Amino acid sequence: MLDEPVVLKTIKAGYKSLGSVICLNEEQIWISGETDIKCFDILSVLLKTIKTKSEEMPNDIAVYKDGALMYSD
């Protein structure tokens, strides 16, 4: 474990209010905020955006072992 955290990458997701961040794999992450969930690669390229059905910020996000995204809102 590190004595101090190290920033490896900064991704500008475009949210005023950030919800959750979760790794899909070593090359992709999901970020939730406001009314949607976005998937980015490690180069900060937006790969996919999913709007929540409630049009509100998800309470939490998770990923199954097979890569399927789950969220609660």
C-alpha positions as CSV (number, residue, x, y, z in Angstrom):
1,M,0.0,0.0,0.0
2,L,1.2,3.5,-0.8
3,D,1.9,6.1,1.9
4,E,0.3,8.8,-0.3
5,P,-2.1,8.4,-3.2
6,V,-0.8,8.9,-6.7
7,V,-3.0,10.3,-9.5
8,L,-2.6,8.1,-12.5
9,K,-5.2,9.7,-14.8
10,T,-7.7,12.6,-14.9
11,I,-10.8,12.2,-17.0
12,K,-13.1,15.2,-17.6
13,A,-16.6,13.6,-17.5
14,G,-18.4,16.9,-17.8
15,Y,-20.4,16.6,-14.6
16,K,-21.1,19.3,-12.1
17,S,-21.9,16.6,-9.6
18,L,-20.1,13.2,-9.7
19,G,-21.8,10.1,-8.5
20,S,-19.7,6.9,-8.8
21,V,-16.7,5.6,-10.6
22,I,-16.1,1.9,-11.3
23,C,-13.6,0.0,-13.4
24,L,-15.0,-2.2,-16.2
25,N,-11.5,-3.6,-16.9
26,E,-8.0,-2.3,-17.1
27,E,-8.9,-0.2,-20.1
28,Q,-12.4,1.1,-19.4
29,I,-14.3,2.9,-16.6
30,W,-17.9,3.8,-16.0
31,I,-18.7,7.2,-14.4
32,S,-22.1,8.3,-13.1
33,G,-23.4,11.7,-12.5
34,E,-26.5,14.0,-12.9
35,T,-28.8,12.0,-15.3
36,D,-26.6,9.5,-17.0
37,I,-23.7,7.0,-16.9
38,K,-20.7,7.3,-19.2
39,C,-18.1,4.8,-20.3
40,F,-14.5,6.1,-21.0
41,D,-11.4,4.4,-22.2
42,I,-8.0,5.1,-20.6
43,L,-7.3,7.8,-23.1
44,S,-10.4,9.7,-21.9
45,V,-12.4,8.9,-25.1
46,L,-16.1,8.7,-24.4
47,L,-17.3,5.3,-25.6
48,K,-20.9,5.1,-24.5
49,T,-23.5,7.1,-22.6
50,I,-26.6,5.6,-20.9
51,K,-29.4,7.8,-19.7
52,T,-31.2,6.7,-16.5
53,K,-34.9,5.9,-16.9
54,S,-35.7,8.2,-13.9
55,E,-33.6,11.0,-15.4
56,E,-32.0,11.4,-12.0
57,M,-28.5,10.6,-10.7
58,P,-28.0,6.9,-10.1
59,N,-27.6,5.9,-6.4
60,D,-24.8,3.5,-7.3
61,I,-23.3,1.6,-10.2
62,A,-21.7,-1.9,-10.5
63,V,-20.4,-4.2,-13.1
64,Y,-21.0,-8.0,-13.4
65,K,-18.0,-10.3,-14.1
66,D,-19.2,-10.5,-17.8
67,G,-19.1,-6.7,-18.1
68,A,-22.8,-6.0,-17.8
69,L,-23.5,-2.6,-16.1
70,M,-26.0,-2.4,-13.3
71,Y,-27.3,0.7,-11.6
72,S,-29.9,1.8,-9.1
73,D,-31.7,5.1,-9.2
